[in-house]
Amino acid sequence: MTLAPEITSACKQLGYELYKTENTVLTNLIKQFGYEPLGYGTTYDNGVQGELMTLPEETSKYNNGVYMLIRQEDGATVMETIVPNNRDKGNMIQQAVDAITTQVKGMNMDDFQLFDYVEMWGYVIAETTLKPLAKTLYPDQPNDTSEEKALKQAKRERFVLLAMPRTLVNMAHYYTGDQAMVEEERVNSEPYVIKMMIDQETNKHSQEDTE
């Protein structure tokens, strides 16, 4: 794959020397995160490696950014923006906000107090956002056994419990204007990091059970 000029130019400005990569640990992680490896990477001054990635064409309608996936020495996975996304969802988000706000304001909530709203929005976020996302990360297959279905359901429930606090924190940072704490790329990659944690924890317990 030949890199677009804006990618090579951005990497050059950042001082990154690129080389071809194929079927590395990072390549597999990129695919797990739902991105597409571009076949090039770099080695940072501290010896840590990174690989370029972008979203596949079928899912890049609103994100055409190019990123470097980095696996740090402590095992933490981070994304560095190389070419920023310049496709805006602002109008779509505002339309959704307007529609939801109109619907909620039209409901009889005279007896609601703040705690009631906390309870309500927690369930709404879980049902409309996190549970569908968990279903996407752990989809049922026609040939799944009853044990596999039960395991996937347990993983989905665990995902919702772990993702809810992070989602609410990100929402708070975004609303208060603390953009440094709520970068688009980091937020979008968090579900895949949580999935990796759940899978690794499950595999660890499975190995312990067989010993």
C-alpha positions as CSV (number, residue, x, y, z in Angstrom):
1,M,0.0,0.0,0.0
2,T,1.3,3.4,-0.9
3,L,0.8,6.1,1.7
4,A,-1.0,9.4,0.7
5,P,1.3,12.4,0.5
6,E,-0.4,14.1,3.4
7,I,0.4,11.1,5.6
8,T,4.1,10.9,4.7
9,S,4.4,14.7,5.0
10,A,2.8,14.7,8.5
11,C,5.1,11.9,9.6
12,K,8.1,13.7,8.3
13,Q,7.2,16.9,10.2
14,L,6.9,14.8,13.3
15,G,10.3,13.3,12.7
16,Y,9.0,9.7,12.3
17,E,11.0,7.4,10.0
18,L,8.6,5.0,8.5
19,Y,9.1,1.4,7.5
20,K,6.9,-1.4,6.2
21,T,5.1,-3.6,8.7
22,E,3.0,-6.8,8.3
23,N,1.3,-9.2,10.7
24,T,2.8,-7.8,13.9
25,V,1.2,-7.6,17.3
26,L,0.2,-4.0,16.6
27,T,-1.3,-5.1,13.2
28,N,-3.6,-7.6,15.0
29,L,-4.5,-5.0,17.7
30,I,-5.5,-2.5,15.0
31,K,-7.9,-5.0,13.5
32,Q,-9.3,-5.8,16.9
33,F,-10.0,-2.0,17.4
34,G,-12.0,-2.0,14.1
35,Y,-9.4,0.0,12.2
36,E,-7.4,-0.9,9.1
37,P,-3.6,-1.1,9.2
38,L,-1.8,1.0,6.5
39,G,1.3,-1.3,6.5
40,Y,3.8,1.2,7.8
41,G,5.1,2.0,11.3
42,T,7.9,3.7,13.2
43,T,10.0,3.3,16.2
44,Y,10.0,6.0,18.8
45,D,13.1,7.3,20.6
46,N,12.3,5.1,23.7
47,G,12.2,2.0,21.5
48,V,8.4,1.7,21.5
49,Q,6.9,0.9,18.2
50,G,3.8,2.3,16.5
51,E,1.8,1.5,13.4
52,L,-0.3,3.7,11.1
53,M,-4.0,3.0,10.9
54,T,-7.3,4.5,9.6
55,L,-10.9,3.4,9.6
56,P,-12.1,1.1,6.8
57,E,-13.7,2.8,3.9
58,E,-17.2,1.5,4.8
59,T,-17.0,3.1,8.3
60,S,-15.0,6.2,7.5
61,K,-17.9,8.4,6.3
62,Y,-17.5,10.7,9.3
63,N,-13.9,10.0,10.2
64,N,-11.0,10.2,7.7
65,G,-8.3,10.7,10.2
66,V,-5.0,8.7,10.2
67,Y,-3.6,7.6,13.6
68,M,-0.5,5.8,15.0
69,L,-1.4,3.0,17.4
70,I,1.3,2.7,20.1
71,R,1.8,-0.2,22.6
72,Q,3.7,1.3,25.5
73,E,6.2,-0.5,27.6
74,D,3.7,-1.0,30.4
75,G,1.2,-2.6,28.0
76,A,-1.0,0.5,27.7
77,T,-2.4,1.2,24.2
78,V,-2.6,4.8,23.0
79,M,-3.5,6.5,19.7
80,E,-1.6,9.4,18.3
81,T,-3.3,11.6,15.7
82,I,-1.1,11.9,12.5
83,V,-3.7,13.4,10.1
84,P,-6.7,14.9,12.0
85,N,-10.3,14.0,11.1
86,N,-11.9,16.9,9.2
87,R,-15.4,15.4,8.7
88,D,-17.9,17.1,10.9
89,K,-21.0,15.4,12.5
90,G,-22.1,18.7,14.2
91,N,-25.4,19.0,12.3
92,M,-26.3,15.4,12.9
93,I,-25.6,15.6,16.6
94,Q,-27.5,18.8,17.0
95,Q,-30.5,17.3,15.3
96,A,-30.4,14.3,17.7
97,V,-30.1,16.6,20.7
98,D,-33.1,18.7,19.5
99,A,-35.2,15.6,18.9
100,I,-34.4,14.0,22.3
101,T,-34.8,17.3,24.1
102,T,-38.2,18.0,22.6
103,Q,-39.4,14.4,23.4
104,V,-38.2,14.7,27.1
105,K,-39.6,18.2,27.6
106,G,-43.0,16.9,26.3
107,M,-43.2,14.3,29.1
108,N,-44.8,14.9,32.5
109,M,-41.8,15.0,34.8
110,D,-43.2,17.4,37.5
111,D,-42.4,14.9,40.3
112,F,-38.9,14.1,39.1
113,Q,-35.9,15.2,41.3
114,L,-32.2,15.1,40.3
115,F,-31.8,11.5,41.5
116,D,-34.6,10.4,39.3
117,Y,-32.9,11.9,36.3
118,V,-29.7,10.2,37.2
119,E,-31.5,6.9,37.4
120,M,-33.4,7.5,34.1
121,W,-30.4,8.6,32.1
122,G,-28.2,5.8,33.4
123,Y,-30.8,3.3,32.0
124,V,-31.2,5.3,28.8
125,I,-27.5,5.4,28.1
126,A,-27.2,1.6,28.8
127,E,-30.1,0.6,26.6
128,T,-29.5,2.9,23.7
129,T,-25.7,3.1,23.6
130,L,-23.7,0.6,25.7
131,K,-25.8,-2.6,25.3
132,P,-26.0,-2.3,21.5
133,L,-22.2,-1.6,21.5
134,A,-21.6,-4.7,23.7
135,K,-23.7,-6.7,21.2
136,T,-21.5,-5.5,18.4
137,L,-18.3,-6.4,20.2
138,Y,-19.7,-9.8,21.3
139,P,-22.2,-10.8,18.5
140,D,-24.1,-14.1,18.7
141,Q,-23.3,-16.6,15.9
142,P,-25.8,-19.2,14.6
143,N,-23.6,-22.1,15.7
144,D,-22.9,-20.8,19.2
145,T,-23.4,-23.4,21.9
146,S,-25.4,-22.6,25.0
147,E,-22.2,-22.2,27.0
148,E,-20.8,-19.8,24.4
149,K,-24.0,-17.8,24.4
150,A,-23.9,-17.6,28.2
151,L,-20.3,-16.5,28.2
152,K,-21.0,-13.7,25.6
153,Q,-23.9,-12.5,27.6
154,A,-21.7,-12.3,30.7
155,K,-19.1,-10.4,28.8
156,R,-21.7,-8.0,27.5
157,E,-22.9,-7.3,31.0
158,R,-19.4,-6.8,32.3
159,F,-18.7,-4.4,29.4
160,V,-21.7,-2.2,30.3
161,L,-20.6,-2.0,33.9
162,L,-17.0,-1.1,33.0
163,A,-17.9,1.3,30.1
164,M,-20.6,3.3,32.0
165,P,-18.3,5.2,34.3
166,R,-15.9,6.0,31.5
167,T,-18.7,7.2,29.3
168,L,-20.1,9.5,32.0
169,V,-16.7,10.9,32.8
170,N,-16.1,11.6,29.1
171,M,-19.5,13.3,28.9
172,A,-18.7,15.5,31.8
173,H,-15.3,16.5,30.5
174,Y,-16.8,17.3,27.1
175,Y,-19.7,19.4,28.4
176,T,-17.3,21.4,30.7
177,G,-15.0,22.1,27.8
178,D,-12.1,20.1,29.0
179,Q,-11.2,18.9,25.5
180,A,-7.8,17.7,26.4
181,M,-9.4,14.9,28.5
182,V,-11.9,13.8,25.8
183,E,-10.1,13.4,22.5
184,E,-12.3,11.8,19.9
185,E,-9.8,9.1,19.0
186,R,-9.2,8.0,22.6
187,V,-12.9,7.9,23.4
188,N,-13.7,5.8,20.3
189,S,-10.9,3.3,21.1
190,E,-11.9,2.8,24.8
191,P,-14.6,0.1,24.0
192,Y,-12.0,-2.0,22.3
193,V,-9.5,-1.6,25.2
194,I,-12.3,-2.6,27.6
195,K,-13.1,-5.6,25.5
196,M,-9.4,-6.7,25.5
197,M,-9.4,-6.4,29.3
198,I,-12.5,-8.6,29.6
199,D,-11.2,-11.2,27.2
200,Q,-7.8,-11.3,28.9
201,E,-9.4,-11.7,32.3
202,T,-11.7,-14.5,31.0
203,N,-8.7,-16.3,29.4
204,K,-6.7,-16.0,32.7
205,H,-9.6,-17.5,34.7
206,S,-10.0,-20.3,32.1
207,Q,-6.3,-21.2,32.4
208,E,-6.5,-21.2,36.2
209,D,-9.5,-23.5,36.1
210,T,-7.7,-26.0,33.9
211,E,-4.5,-26.1,36.1
